[in-house]
Amino acid sequence: MRARQPDRQGYIDRQDVKVGFDVYDNHAPTVLLLPTWAIIHSRHWKGQIAYLARHFRVVVIEGRGNGRSDRPTDPTLYNDNEHIADFIAVLDETSTERAVVAGVSQGGHLAGVFAGLHPERVDGAVLIAPATSLTPPHPERVAYKWGEKLDTREGWAKHNQHYWLSNYPDFVDFFFSQIFREPHSTKQHEDSVGWALETDGEVLGATVMSQSIRGDEERKVLASVRCPVLVIHCTEDRIIPHAEGVAVADVAGGDLLTIEGGGHCPQARDPVVVNLAMRRFVEMTQRQRSLESVEVRR
C-alpha cells in the first residue's frame, strides 16, 4: 500500500527497451527522482515521494533492469548515455522543460553527470551517497576481481560475476547487510532484498560491464556543473566512503550535508532529514531561478 498513488503512469520506449515512469501532479517546480543501480527499483524512494509530492510535482523514473522496466542483458544498453537519454525522454514525455534531479548511489553519479552535460534541463541536483570515482574506494571493495573465478565466497568475494550467476540471492543478502549497518534496519533490509530478487545476476552483470563516465572525465563533467548542488553523505557508509561525498561537493561547487553514523542509504534510514533537506534545496533553487529571470528581464 502506497502513501500516495501516482496520478499518471507511463512508459517511454527507446531501442526496444521500455522504461516506466510515475507522475505525481502538483504545481511546478518538478523534482525528477532518478533510478539507482538496477539491483533495486524505484520503490527505494518510497520514503520521499508522498512528502515531496505535497510540495512539488514529482516524476519518478523506473530504471532499466528492474521494476516495471525491461531487463536487457546487453551491457551497452546500460551505458551512462543510455540512462541519460531515458531521463530526457521521460522529461519530454511528461512535458517537463526543467527539473531538480535527485539520485542515490549510482543515481547520484547519474544526477551529477546529467547536470553537467545537460544544464538546459536541470535546475539543481541532489546527490545522495554518490557512486562517483574521485577518491579511493574502501580497500575491501576492491580486494577481489569481479570477473575472475574465485576460490573464496566470503565477504566481498561475493561481489563477483560468476557468483552472481550461481548464488545471486546470497550476494543480495550480503550486499544489503553492508548497506544497512544501522540498528533497527530489518525492514529496509527485507524490502531491498525483495526488490533485488525482481531482477537477476545476469542483468546485474550487464550493468557492471557497461560504460560509465569515470575518473578524469567524470571530474571534468562535475566541475562543469553550474546549477546548485547538494551532496548528502553519511559517515559510516560501507559502500562509498564519506570522503567521496566531500570531494564531489568540492569539485561541483555544491553544499555537503553530513549525517553522522549513517550508512549508504539515508533516504531509507533517515527520511525526515533527507526530505527536509531536499525540500529546502528545491525551494532555494526556485528562488534563485526567479532572481535570474528578473535579471534577464531587466
C-alpha positions as CSV (number, residue, x, y, z in Angstrom):
1,M,0.0,0.0,0.0
2,R,1.4,3.4,-1.0
3,A,1.1,6.6,0.9
4,R,0.1,8.2,-2.3
5,Q,-0.8,6.7,-5.7
6,P,0.7,8.2,-8.9
7,D,-1.6,10.4,-10.9
8,R,-0.2,9.0,-14.1
9,Q,1.9,6.0,-15.1
10,G,3.5,5.5,-18.4
11,Y,6.4,4.3,-20.5
12,I,9.0,5.5,-22.9
13,D,10.4,3.1,-25.5
14,R,13.9,3.5,-26.7
15,Q,15.7,0.9,-28.8
16,D,13.0,-1.6,-27.9
17,V,13.7,-1.1,-24.2
18,K,10.6,0.1,-22.2
19,V,11.3,2.3,-19.2
20,G,8.5,3.1,-16.8
21,F,7.7,6.4,-15.0
22,D,5.2,7.7,-12.5
23,V,3.9,11.3,-12.2
24,Y,2.6,12.9,-9.1
25,D,0.9,16.1,-10.2
26,N,1.3,19.4,-8.4
27,H,2.3,22.8,-9.3
28,A,5.8,23.5,-10.7
29,P,8.6,23.0,-9.9
30,T,9.3,19.4,-10.8
31,V,11.5,17.0,-8.9
32,L,12.8,14.2,-11.0
33,L,13.8,11.1,-8.9
34,L,16.3,9.1,-10.8
35,P,16.9,5.3,-10.7
36,T,19.8,3.9,-8.7
37,W,21.7,0.7,-9.6
38,A,19.4,-1.9,-11.1
39,I,19.7,-4.1,-8.0
40,I,16.6,-2.2,-6.7
41,H,13.8,-0.3,-8.4
42,S,12.1,3.0,-7.7
43,R,10.4,1.9,-4.5
44,H,13.6,2.8,-2.8
45,W,12.2,6.4,-3.0
46,K,9.0,5.4,-1.0
47,G,10.1,7.5,2.0
48,Q,10.3,10.6,-0.2
49,I,7.5,10.5,-2.7
50,A,4.5,11.3,-0.6
51,Y,6.2,14.1,1.3
52,L,7.8,15.8,-1.8
53,A,4.5,15.4,-3.8
54,R,2.7,17.6,-1.2
55,H,5.1,20.5,-2.1
56,F,6.2,19.8,-5.7
57,R,5.4,18.0,-8.9
58,V,7.3,14.7,-8.7
59,V,8.3,12.4,-11.6
60,V,9.9,9.1,-10.8
61,I,11.8,7.0,-13.3
62,E,11.9,3.2,-13.1
63,G,15.4,2.4,-14.3
64,R,16.0,-0.2,-16.9
65,G,16.9,-3.5,-15.4
66,N,14.2,-3.8,-12.6
67,G,10.7,-2.9,-11.6
68,R,8.3,-2.1,-14.4
69,S,11.1,-1.5,-16.9
70,D,12.6,-4.0,-19.3
71,R,15.7,-6.1,-18.3
72,P,18.0,-6.3,-21.3
73,T,21.2,-8.3,-20.9
74,D,23.3,-6.3,-23.4
75,P,25.8,-4.2,-21.4
76,T,25.8,-1.4,-23.9
77,L,22.1,-0.7,-23.1
78,Y,23.2,0.3,-19.5
79,N,25.8,2.9,-20.5
80,D,25.5,6.3,-18.9
81,N,24.4,7.8,-22.2
82,E,21.5,5.4,-22.4
83,H,20.3,6.3,-18.9
84,I,20.6,10.0,-19.6
85,A,18.7,9.6,-22.9
86,D,16.0,7.9,-20.9
87,F,15.8,10.8,-18.5
88,I,15.5,13.3,-21.3
89,A,12.8,11.1,-23.0
90,V,10.8,11.0,-19.8
91,L,11.1,14.8,-19.3
92,D,9.8,15.2,-22.9
93,E,7.0,12.7,-22.5
94,T,5.8,14.4,-19.3
95,S,6.1,17.9,-20.8
96,T,8.7,18.8,-18.3
97,E,11.1,21.5,-19.5
98,R,13.4,21.6,-16.5
99,A,13.6,19.8,-13.1
100,V,15.6,19.4,-9.9
101,V,17.1,15.9,-10.2
102,A,18.0,13.6,-7.3
103,G,19.7,10.3,-7.2
104,V,21.1,7.8,-4.7
105,S,24.4,5.9,-5.2
106,Q,24.7,5.1,-8.9
107,G,21.8,7.5,-9.3
108,G,23.8,10.2,-7.6
109,H,26.6,9.7,-10.2
110,L,24.0,9.9,-12.9
111,A,22.5,13.1,-11.4
112,G,25.9,14.8,-11.4
113,V,26.7,13.7,-15.0
114,F,23.2,14.7,-16.2
115,A,23.5,18.2,-14.6
116,G,26.9,18.7,-16.2
117,L,26.0,17.5,-19.7
118,H,22.5,19.0,-19.9
119,P,22.3,22.2,-17.9
120,E,19.4,23.3,-20.0
121,R,17.2,20.6,-18.3
122,V,18.5,20.7,-14.8
123,D,17.7,23.4,-12.2
124,G,19.6,21.7,-9.4
125,A,21.0,18.3,-8.4
126,V,20.8,16.3,-5.2
127,L,23.5,13.6,-5.0
128,I,22.9,11.1,-2.1
129,A,25.9,8.9,-1.4
130,P,27.1,9.4,-5.0
131,A,28.9,6.3,-6.5
132,T,31.4,8.6,-8.2
133,S,35.1,7.9,-8.7
134,L,37.0,10.9,-7.4
135,T,38.7,9.3,-4.3
136,P,40.0,5.8,-3.5
137,P,37.3,3.2,-2.6
138,H,37.1,1.2,0.6
139,P,40.0,-1.3,0.3
140,E,37.8,-4.4,0.9
141,R,35.6,-3.4,-2.0
142,V,38.4,-3.9,-4.5
143,A,40.2,-6.8,-2.8
144,Y,38.7,-9.3,-5.4
145,K,38.3,-9.0,-9.1
146,W,34.7,-9.0,-10.2
147,G,35.3,-11.0,-13.4
148,E,37.5,-13.8,-12.1
149,K,36.5,-17.1,-10.7
150,L,37.5,-17.1,-7.0
151,D,38.3,-19.8,-4.5
152,T,36.5,-18.0,-1.7
153,R,32.9,-16.9,-1.2
154,E,33.4,-14.9,1.9
155,G,32.6,-11.2,2.3
156,W,33.2,-9.0,-0.7
157,A,34.3,-12.0,-2.8
158,K,30.5,-12.4,-3.3
159,H,30.6,-9.3,-5.4
160,N,31.6,-11.4,-8.4
161,Q,30.2,-12.1,-11.8
162,H,30.4,-15.9,-11.5
163,Y,28.9,-15.9,-8.0
164,W,26.0,-13.8,-9.1
165,L,25.1,-16.4,-11.8
166,S,25.3,-19.3,-9.2
167,N,24.1,-17.7,-6.0
168,Y,22.6,-14.3,-6.6
169,P,20.3,-14.4,-3.6
170,D,23.2,-14.9,-1.2
171,F,25.1,-11.9,-2.7
172,V,22.0,-9.8,-2.4
173,D,21.6,-10.6,1.3
174,F,25.2,-9.8,2.0
175,F,25.2,-6.6,-0.1
176,F,22.3,-5.1,1.8
177,S,23.8,-6.2,5.1
178,Q,26.6,-3.8,4.2
179,I,24.3,-1.0,3.1
180,F,22.1,-1.0,6.2
181,R,24.6,-1.1,9.1
182,E,22.4,1.0,11.4
183,P,20.5,-0.7,14.2
184,H,16.8,-1.5,13.6
185,S,17.2,-1.7,9.8
186,T,15.4,-5.0,9.4
187,K,12.5,-3.5,7.3
188,Q,14.8,-1.7,5.0
189,H,17.0,-4.8,4.5
190,E,14.0,-7.0,3.8
191,D,12.4,-4.5,1.4
192,S,15.7,-4.2,-0.6
193,V,16.3,-7.9,-0.8
194,G,12.8,-8.4,-2.1
195,W,13.2,-5.7,-4.8
196,A,16.6,-7.1,-5.7
197,L,15.1,-10.5,-6.4
198,E,12.8,-9.0,-9.0
199,T,15.9,-9.0,-11.3
200,D,18.8,-11.5,-11.5
201,G,22.6,-11.9,-11.7
202,E,22.8,-11.9,-15.4
203,V,21.1,-8.5,-15.7
204,L,23.1,-7.0,-12.9
205,G,26.3,-8.3,-14.5
206,A,25.4,-6.4,-17.7
207,T,25.2,-3.2,-15.7
208,V,28.7,-3.7,-14.4
209,M,30.1,-4.4,-17.9
210,S,28.5,-1.1,-19.2
211,Q,30.5,2.0,-19.9
212,S,30.3,4.8,-17.3
213,I,31.9,8.3,-17.2
214,R,34.6,7.8,-14.7
215,G,37.9,9.2,-13.5
216,D,39.3,12.4,-15.0
217,E,36.3,12.6,-17.4
218,E,33.9,12.4,-14.5
219,R,35.8,15.1,-12.6
220,K,35.6,17.4,-15.6
221,V,31.9,16.9,-16.0
222,L,31.2,17.5,-12.3
223,A,33.4,20.6,-12.4
224,S,31.3,22.0,-15.3
225,V,28.1,21.8,-13.3
226,R,26.6,25.3,-12.9
227,C,23.4,24.7,-11.1
228,P,23.1,24.4,-7.3
229,V,24.2,21.0,-6.0
230,L,23.5,19.3,-2.6
231,V,25.5,16.3,-1.6
232,I,24.2,14.1,1.2
233,H,26.6,11.5,2.6
234,C,26.9,9.5,5.8
235,T,30.0,9.0,7.9
236,E,29.6,5.2,8.2
237,D,28.9,4.4,4.6
238,R,30.4,1.0,3.9
239,I,29.8,1.2,0.1
240,I,31.1,4.7,-0.8
241,P,33.4,6.5,1.6
242,H,32.2,9.7,3.1
243,A,35.4,11.3,1.6
244,E,33.9,10.8,-1.8
245,G,30.9,12.9,-1.0
246,V,33.2,15.6,0.4
247,A,35.2,15.6,-2.9
248,V,32.1,15.7,-5.1
249,A,30.7,18.7,-3.2
250,D,34.1,20.4,-3.6
251,V,34.5,19.7,-7.3
252,A,30.9,20.6,-8.2
253,G,30.8,23.7,-6.0
254,G,28.0,22.3,-4.0
255,D,26.9,22.1,-0.4
256,L,27.6,19.0,1.7
257,L,25.2,17.6,4.3
258,T,26.9,15.0,6.5
259,I,24.8,12.6,8.5
260,E,26.8,11.2,11.4
261,G,26.7,7.5,11.9
262,G,24.5,6.7,8.9
263,G,25.1,4.1,6.2
264,H,24.7,4.1,2.4
265,C,21.0,4.8,2.0
266,P,19.9,7.7,4.2
267,Q,16.8,8.2,2.2
268,A,15.6,4.9,3.7
269,R,17.1,5.2,7.2
270,D,16.9,8.9,7.8
271,P,13.9,10.0,5.6
272,V,13.0,13.0,7.6
273,V,16.4,14.5,7.4
274,V,16.7,13.8,3.7
275,N,13.1,15.0,2.9
276,L,13.6,18.3,4.7
277,A,16.9,18.9,3.1
278,M,15.5,18.2,-0.3
279,R,12.6,20.5,0.2
280,R,14.8,23.4,1.3
281,F,17.1,22.8,-1.6
282,V,14.3,22.7,-4.2
283,E,12.8,25.9,-2.8
284,M,16.2,27.6,-2.8
285,T,16.8,26.6,-6.5
286,Q,13.5,28.1,-7.4
287,R,14.2,31.4,-5.6
288,Q,17.5,31.5,-7.5
289,R,15.7,30.9,-10.8
290,S,13.2,33.6,-10.1
291,L,16.0,36.1,-9.4
292,E,17.8,35.1,-12.6
293,S,14.6,35.7,-14.5
294,V,14.2,39.1,-13.0
295,E,17.8,40.0,-14.0
296,V,17.2,38.8,-17.6
297,R,14.0,40.9,-17.9
298,R,16.0,44.0,-16.8
